[in-house]
Amino acid sequence: MLTNYLNAYYSGCEIKERIEEIPDSGYRLDFTGALYDSNNLIIGDSIRLIDKSDHVLPIDVAFVPVRKNCKKIYGKSIYLGSFFSHYGHFLTEGLSRMWLEKFSEYDSVIFQPFIFGKKMLSVHNFIFELYKIGDEKIKIVNTPTEFESIDVPQQLWLINREPDIRMRSMYENIKKNCLVKHKDENIYGKIFLSSRSFSRVDNIESIENLLRTNGFNVIYPEDYEFSHQVYLYANASVFVSISGSGMHNVIFCNQSALIIEIGDFRSKKSPINMQIFCNSIARLKNYHFFENLDRQIKVDIFSAYLIDLVN
């Protein structure tokens, strides 16, 4: 669903630490930033809807009695929600507002800030180029703003909730374009997607060495542009990574690939919700391993587990 609003109002963004705790929740930050219609009533689809396991709590009011003096953006705009300078969040909930995939008719593409800052990542550059969103159209607004005309698309994937099935075709289209772009590049059969900045596992080098010994190519996403990464994932026969954003890349793997997730302290018994949904979108089975003590993966136990699965 895509809804147009005339003379809409953006209230401005504010992020601050919570003063009081909410029992049985993960909320740590209060967040304001929403659109209001011409009657100053909140536009529900402009809010980042969450559940109690998320850290950021939206506290926007339902009605704004008085609009602040503000700038106005003229022409036709589209609102794409929070700008996620975070790979996993952009790839899932961020991308889920971009299902139109065609933005040439818009004068401005509107985002609001989020807790990760405004840095443009390789994944942003690829998606914006794919959807023909020029730099001159992108506006990250954080102060009160009025819009002559703005479209608000439905969000197809809410954090920690099951995605709309239409997300699958978006990922397939992205994968298809990446395969074409890198069709002459080398492929790696067995991949361990590592990182030079893992904070939830302390003995990552031991895992890398084990996997290299077993014929895996260890790759670091920071060494590849996004499209090249997708090409490698799509051609992998075995894909292994640590719980988190890296594991979300299973959405680009083939259904014949063997998927192994090494759990961390957040995913001791099973993958986190967003990973479960990534596996579902990809129609893949995820083998989940957890033997972890004080952020140390038990290498000997994982070695036996790996050999049993791969051989």
Residue pairs with C-beta under 8 A, 6 or more apart in sequence:
1 45
1 153
1 154
2 100
2 151
2 152
2 153
2 154
3 43
3 45
3 151
3 152
4 149
4 150
4 151
4 152
5 35
5 37
5 38
5 43
5 147
5 149
5 150
5 151
5 152
6 38
6 148
6 149
7 38
7 146
7 147
7 148
8 35
8 36
8 37
8 38
8 43
8 146
8 147
8 150
9 35
9 36
9 37
9 40
9 64
9 67
9 70
9 144
9 145
9 146
9 147
10 33
10 34
10 35
10 36
10 110
10 112
10 141
10 144
10 145
10 146
10 147
11 32
11 33
11 34
11 35
11 36
11 60
11 64
11 144
12 32
12 33
12 68
12 142
12 143
12 144
12 145
13 31
13 32
13 33
13 112
13 113
13 141
13 142
13 143
14 30
14 31
14 32
14 33
15 29
15 30
15 31
15 56
15 113
15 114
15 115
16 29
16 30
17 28
17 29
17 30
18 27
18 28
18 29
18 30
18 57
21 27
22 52
22 57
24 52
25 52
25 53
25 57
26 52
26 53
26 54
26 55
27 52
27 54
27 55
27 56
27 57
28 55
28 56
29 55
29 56
29 57
29 115
30 56
30 57
30 59
31 48
31 56
31 57
31 58
31 59
31 114
31 115
32 58
32 59
32 60
33 58
33 60
33 82
33 112
33 113
33 142
34 42
34 43
34 46
34 47
34 58
34 60
35 42
35 43
35 46
35 79
35 150
35 152
36 42
36 43
36 63
36 64
37 43
40 63
40 64
40 65
40 67
41 62
41 63
42 60
42 61
42 62
42 63
42 64
43 152
45 152
45 153
45 154
45 155
46 79
46 81
46 152
47 58
47 60
48 56
48 58
48 81
48 82
48 93
48 114
48 159
49 58
49 155
49 158
49 159
50 56
50 57
50 58
50 158
50 159
50 160
51 159
51 160
51 161
53 160
53 273
54 159
54 160
56 114
56 115
67 144
67 146
68 144
69 144
70 143
70 144
70 145
70 146
71 143
71 145
71 146
72 145
72 146
72 147
72 148
73 108
73 110
73 139
73 141
73 145
73 146
73 147
73 148
74 107
74 148
75 107
75 108
75 148
75 149
76 105
76 106
76 107
76 108
76 148
76 149
76 150
76 151
77 106
77 107
77 108
77 109
77 110
77 147
77 148
77 149
77 150
77 151
78 100
78 103
78 106
78 108
78 109
78 110
78 150
78 151
78 152
78 153
79 97
79 110
79 150
79 151
79 152
79 153
80 94
80 97
80 98
80 109
80 110
80 111
80 153
81 93
81 94
81 97
81 111
81 112
81 155
82 94
82 111
82 112
82 113
82 114
83 94
83 111
83 112
83 113
83 114
83 118
83 140
84 90
84 93
84 94
84 114
84 116
85 114
85 116
85 117
85 118
85 119
85 120
85 121
86 116
86 245
87 121
87 123
87 221
87 245
87 248
88 244
88 245
88 248
88 274
89 114
89 116
89 159
90 121
90 123
90 124
91 123
91 245
91 248
91 251
92 157
92 159
92 163
92 248
92 274
92 277
92 278
93 155
93 157
93 158
93 159
95 127
95 157
95 167
95 170
96 155
96 156
96 157
96 163
96 164
96 167
97 153
97 154
97 155
97 156
98 127
98 131
98 153
98 170
99 153
99 156
99 166
99 167
99 170
100 153
101 131
101 170
101 173
102 131
102 132
103 109
103 131
103 132
103 133
103 137
104 132
106 137
106 151
107 137
108 137
108 139
109 133
109 137
109 138
109 139
110 139
110 141
110 147
110 150
111 138
111 139
111 140
111 141
112 140
112 141
112 142
113 140
113 142
118 140
121 226
122 225
122 226
123 226
125 226
126 174
126 178
126 225
126 226
126 227
127 133
127 174
128 134
128 135
128 138
130 174
130 177
156 163
156 164
156 166
156 167
157 163
157 164
157 167
157 277
159 274
160 273
160 274
161 273
161 277
162 277
162 280
163 277
163 281
167 281
168 281
171 251
171 252
171 281
171 282
174 230
174 252
175 230
175 234
175 252
177 227
178 226
178 227
178 228
178 230
178 231
178 234
178 252
179 230
179 231
179 234
181 227
181 231
182 227
182 228
182 231
185 228
185 231
187 231
187 232
187 235
187 236
188 217
188 219
188 232
188 235
188 236
189 215
189 217
189 236
189 237
189 238
190 211
190 214
190 215
190 216
190 217
190 236
190 237
190 238
190 240
190 310
191 216
191 217
191 219
191 232
191 233
191 236
191 238
191 239
191 240
192 207
192 208
192 211
192 216
192 217
192 218
192 219
192 240
192 241
193 219
193 221
193 233
193 239
193 240
193 241
193 246
193 247
193 249
194 204
194 207
194 208
194 218
194 219
194 220
194 241
194 242
195 204
195 220
195 221
195 222
195 242
195 246
196 220
196 222
198 204
198 242
200 242
200 243
200 244
200 264
200 265
200 266
200 295
201 207
201 242
201 262
201 264
201 292
201 295
201 296
201 297
202 294
202 295
202 296
203 295
203 296
203 297
203 299
204 242
206 297
206 299
207 262
207 297
207 299
207 302
208 218
210 299
210 302
210 303
210 306
211 218
211 240
211 306
212 218
214 306
214 307
214 310
216 238
216 240
219 229
219 232
221 229
221 246
224 232
229 249
230 249
230 252
233 239
233 249
233 250
233 252
233 253
234 252
234 253
234 254
235 254
236 253
236 254
236 257
237 256
237 257
237 258
238 257
238 258
238 259
238 260
238 310
239 249
239 250
239 253
239 257
239 258
239 259
239 260
240 259
240 260
240 261
240 262
240 306
241 247
241 249
241 261
241 262
242 261
242 262
242 264
243 261
243 262
243 263
243 264
243 266
243 267
243 271
243 272
243 275
244 264
247 261
247 271
247 275
247 278
247 286
248 274
248 275
248 278
250 257
250 259
250 278
250 279
250 282
250 284
250 286
251 278
251 281
251 282
252 282
253 259
253 282
253 284
255 282
255 283
255 284
257 284
258 287
258 309
258 310
259 279
259 284
259 285
259 286
259 287
260 286
260 287
260 289
260 306
260 309
261 267
261 271
261 275
261 286
261 287
261 288
261 289
262 289
262 290
262 297
262 302
263 271
263 288
263 289
263 290
263 292
264 292
264 295
265 292
265 295
266 272
267 275
267 288
267 290
268 290
268 292
269 290
270 276
270 288
271 279
271 286
271 288
275 286
276 286
279 285
279 286
287 309
289 302
289 305
291 297
291 298
291 301
291 302
291 305
292 298
